[in-house]
Amino acid sequence: MAYEFVNVDRDGPVTTFTLNRPEVMNALHSPAHFELAEAFDAFAADPEQWVGIVTGAGDRAFSAGNDLKHQATGGKMGSPPSGFAGLTSRYDLTKPLIAAVNGVAMGGGFEIALACDIIIASDKAVFALPEPRVGLAALAGGLHRLPRAIGVKRAMSMILTARRVSAAEGKELGFVAEVTSAEELMSVAKTWAKGICELGPMSIRASKEAVYRGLDEPSLEAAIRGQNKYPAVAALFKSEDFVEGPLAFSQKRAPAWKGR
């Protein structure tokens, strides 16, 4: 399906989502949120798609966040139940997402990146939650995901000052996995995606779900005791891949994963 505000490209089991409003630094408005929700819905439902990469069109911005000019001029507001960019409130997606941050990731743009599982950043990337500068707050997940990613004190040093953080500092703080050149960004992100695709997709989904849901459990003991009840973990045990992995190992060959 063709979209106006996001380009969706599939290469084998990897889907790339490119935020496509470069004229406004990929800032998002209500129509874009609903388009992205549809695109992520399709990705989640497609058994042939295992890993997603999210990036921005152009060489200036990943996303400048909320389109404030659209908001200020009375443009239609609202977002789908799955949140900002159709992603920040999407809690049941067990397929991994990689954010390939090619430039400015401000406000909602940073929140999109934080909603992904791995952040790869161009050396031109800049991150911030600047909402307090315009009387707003980062309520699309940034105020909760950032402290969980880098710790409360480090997160508060960004949140309470609205300061900008470079890609290099983002790696030092711990929310960026790798920094690369702008020219190599997508190649590096695709290498990460390829590495994930070499592993059992059912295992990856079970692992992602166990990590995130386990963090919400009241204790380590509760997380370990409860993990077998999580849907992706239960699906792993019932899958063909659960048999294929050990069989391929015993036969000294590469596994033929089916994702089911």
C-alpha positions in Angstrom: 0.0 0.0 0.0 1.3 3.5 -0.9 1.3 6.2 1.8 1.8 9.9 1.6 3.7 10.6 4.8 5.7 7.4 5.2 7.6 5.3 2.7 7.6 1.6 3.4 10.2 -0.6 1.7 10.6 -4.4 2.2 13.9 -6.3 1.6 13.4 -9.9 2.5 12.3 -10.0 6.2 13.3 -6.4 6.9 10.9 -3.5 6.5 12.2 0.1 6.4 9.8 2.9 7.4 11.0 6.3 6.3 9.2 9.3 7.8 8.4 11.4 4.7 7.8 15.1 5.5 11.3 16.5 4.9 10.0 20.0 4.2 9.1 20.3 7.9 12.0 18.2 9.2 9.7 15.1 9.3 7.6 16.7 12.0 4.4 14.7 12.3 0.7 15.8 12.3 -2.5 13.8 12.8 -2.7 12.4 9.2 0.8 11.1 9.5 0.2 9.5 12.8 -2.8 7.5 11.4 -0.8 6.5 8.3 2.1 5.3 10.4 -0.3 3.3 12.5 -1.6 1.5 9.4 2.0 0.8 8.3 3.0 -0.6 11.6 -0.2 -2.7 11.8 0.6 -4.2 8.5 4.2 -4.9 9.6 3.0 -6.6 12.9 0.6 -8.8 11.0 2.9 -9.9 8.2 4.6 -13.2 9.1 7.2 -12.7 6.5 8.5 -9.4 8.1 10.8 -10.0 11.1 12.6 -6.7 11.8 11.8 -3.0 11.2 14.1 0.0 10.6 12.7 3.5 11.2 14.4 6.5 9.7 13.7 10.0 8.3 13.7 11.4 4.8 16.4 13.9 3.9 19.7 14.7 5.5 18.5 17.1 8.2 16.2 15.3 10.5 15.0 12.0 11.8 11.9 13.8 13.1 11.5 17.2 14.7 8.5 15.8 16.6 5.1 17.3 16.8 4.2 19.7 13.9 3.7 22.8 16.1 2.9 25.0 13.1 0.1 22.6 12.1 -1.1 22.7 15.7 -0.9 26.5 16.1 -2.8 27.1 12.9 -5.8 25.0 14.1 -4.9 21.9 12.1 -6.6 18.6 13.0 -5.2 17.1 16.1 -5.3 13.6 17.4 -3.4 10.3 17.2 -4.4 6.6 17.0 -4.5 4.4 20.1 -1.0 3.2 19.2 0.2 6.7 20.0 2.6 9.2 18.4 3.7 8.0 15.0 1.4 5.0 15.5 4.2 3.6 17.7 4.8 5.1 21.1 1.8 3.4 22.7 2.2 0.1 20.7 3.0 -2.1 23.6 2.3 -5.5 22.0 4.8 -5.4 19.1 7.3 -8.2 19.7 9.1 -7.8 16.4 12.3 -5.7 17.0 12.6 -2.2 15.7 15.9 -0.3 14.9 15.9 3.5 14.8 18.4 4.8 12.2 18.6 8.4 13.4 19.9 10.5 10.5 19.7 14.0 12.1 17.6 15.9 14.5 15.5 13.8 16.9 13.6 16.3 19.0 10.6 15.8 21.2 8.3 13.3 19.6 11.1 12.4 17.2 13.3 11.3 20.2 10.2 9.5 21.6 9.9 7.5 18.4 13.5 6.5 18.6 13.1 5.5 22.3 10.1 3.4 21.3 12.4 1.4 19.1 14.6 -1.3 20.6 18.0 -0.3 19.2 19.2 3.2 18.2 21.9 3.7 15.6 22.8 7.3 15.1 24.5 9.3 12.5 27.3 11.5 13.9 25.1 14.4 12.8 22.2 13.3 15.1 21.0 15.4 17.9 18.6 14.3 20.6 16.4 16.4 23.0 13.1 16.6 24.8 12.6 20.3 24.4 8.8 20.4 25.1 9.1 22.7 28.2 10.5 25.4 26.0 7.1 25.7 24.4 5.0 25.0 27.4 4.5 21.3 26.7 5.8 18.0 28.1 7.1 14.8 26.5 4.1 12.7 27.3 4.3 10.3 24.4 6.6 8.1 26.4 9.8 10.1 26.6 9.5 10.9 30.3 9.2 7.2 31.1 11.4 5.5 28.5 14.4 7.7 28.9 14.8 7.1 32.7 14.4 3.4 32.1 17.1 3.5 29.4 19.8 5.5 31.2 18.7 5.9 34.8 16.7 8.6 36.5 19.5 11.1 37.3 21.0 11.1 33.9 17.5 11.4 32.3 16.5 14.3 34.6 19.7 16.2 33.5 18.2 16.1 30.0 14.5 16.4 30.8 14.7 19.4 33.3 17.1 21.4 31.1 15.6 20.5 27.6 19.3 20.4 26.5 20.5 18.9 23.3 22.6 15.8 23.3 25.0 14.7 20.5 25.1 11.2 19.1 28.5 10.7 20.9 27.0 11.7 24.2 24.0 9.6 23.6 26.3 6.6 23.2 28.1 7.6 26.4 24.8 7.9 28.3 23.7 4.5 27.0 20.6 5.1 24.7 22.6 5.0 21.5 24.0 1.6 20.5 26.4 2.8 17.7 27.5 6.0 16.1 28.4 6.1 12.4 28.7 8.5 9.5 25.7 9.8 7.8 26.8 8.0 4.6 27.0 4.7 6.4 24.0 5.0 8.6 21.5 2.8 6.7 24.2 0.3 5.8 25.0 -0.1 9.5 21.4 -0.3 10.5 20.8 -3.0 7.9 23.8 -4.9 9.2 22.2 -4.9 12.6 18.9 -6.0 11.1 20.6 -8.8 9.1 22.3 -10.0 12.3 19.0 -10.2 14.1 17.4 -12.1 11.1 20.1 -14.8 11.4 18.6 -15.7 14.8 15.4 -17.5 15.5 12.6 -14.9 15.0 10.3 -16.6 17.5 13.2 -16.5 20.0 13.8 -12.8 19.4 10.1 -12.0 19.9 10.0 -14.0 23.1 13.2 -12.3 24.4 11.9 -8.8 23.6 8.5 -9.5 25.3 10.2 -11.1 28.4 12.5 -8.1 28.8 9.9 -5.4 28.6 7.1 -7.2 30.5 9.6 -8.4 33.1 10.6 -4.8 33.8 7.0 -4.1 34.9 6.9 -7.0 37.3 7.3 -6.2 41.0 10.5 -8.3 41.5 13.0 -10.4 39.7 11.4 -13.5 41.1 8.0 -12.5 39.7 9.5 -11.8 36.3 11.1 -15.2 36.1 8.1 -17.0 37.4 5.7 -15.2 35.1 7.6 -15.2 31.8 6.3 -18.5 30.5 2.8 -17.0 30.5 3.7 -14.2 28.1 2.2 -14.8 24.6 5.4 -14.7 22.6 7.2 -17.0 25.0 4.3 -19.5 24.9 4.3 -19.2 21.1 8.0 -20.0 21.0 7.5 -23.3 22.9 4.8 -24.4 20.4 6.7 -23.3 17.3 8.4 -25.2 14.5 11.5 -23.1 15.1 11.7 -24.5 18.7 12.4 -27.9 17.1 14.4 -26.6 14.1 17.0 -24.8 16.1 18.3 -27.7 18.2 17.9 -30.1 15.2 20.0 -27.8 13.0 22.7 -27.6 15.7 22.8 -31.4 16.1 23.1 -31.7 12.3 25.8 -29.0 12.1 23.9 -26.9 9.6 22.4 -23.5 9.5 18.8 -23.4 10.8 16.0 -22.8 8.3 13.8 -20.5 10.4 10.2 -20.2 9.5 9.0 -17.6 12.1 6.3 -19.9 13.3 
